[in-house]
Amino acid sequence: MSRRNEQGFTLPELLIVMIVTAILSGVILGFFVNQIRAIVIASAKQDLLEQAQIGLDYTAQDVRVSANADDSNRWPDATMIRSRTPSAATCKPSLRM
């Protein structure tokens, strides 16, 4: 009996297919890893920009409100409430925008 008529793959054929599959998987995986890394970096940049904008907004608000302070760095409404002249309802700081 001859074994040449049997069907199947030889060991070198299977090894070549496994090597080609491993190389293609590595290339595809590398592509996905780079894309995920780029997404993470973009997301981190966006978060930092949002946090910076919030900080700038708070600072701008503090600067606007500090324009109403006197030389002792007190707000006009705080001094009026303590001295009770005039009433607290009539003494409101004006915010400039």
Secondary structure in CASP SS format (residue, H / E / C, confidence):
PFRMAT SS
TARGET T0000
AUTHOR 0000-0000-0000
METHOD secondary structure of the structure
MODEL  1
M C 1.00
S C 1.00
R C 1.00
R C 1.00
N C 1.00
E C 1.00
Q C 1.00
G C 1.00
F C 1.00
T C 1.00
L H 1.00
P H 1.00
E H 1.00
L H 1.00
L H 1.00
I H 1.00
V H 1.00
M H 1.00
I H 1.00
V H 1.00
T H 1.00
A H 1.00
I H 1.00
L H 1.00
S H 1.00
G H 1.00
V H 1.00
I H 1.00
L H 1.00
G H 1.00
F H 1.00
F H 1.00
V H 1.00
N H 1.00
Q H 1.00
I H 1.00
R H 1.00
A H 1.00
I H 1.00
V H 1.00
I H 1.00
A H 1.00
S H 1.00
A H 1.00
K H 1.00
Q H 1.00
D H 1.00
L H 1.00
L H 1.00
E H 1.00
Q H 1.00
A H 1.00
Q H 1.00
I H 1.00
G H 1.00
L H 1.00
D H 1.00
Y H 1.00
T H 1.00
A H 1.00
Q H 1.00
D H 1.00
V H 1.00
R H 1.00
V H 1.00
S H 1.00
A C 1.00
N C 1.00
A C 1.00
D C 1.00
D C 1.00
S C 1.00
N C 1.00
R C 1.00
W C 1.00
P H 1.00
D H 1.00
A H 1.00
T H 1.00
M H 1.00
I H 1.00
R H 1.00
S H 1.00
R C 1.00
T C 1.00
P C 1.00
S C 1.00
A C 1.00
A C 1.00
T C 1.00
C C 1.00
K C 1.00
P C 1.00
S C 1.00
L C 1.00
R C 1.00
M C 1.00
END
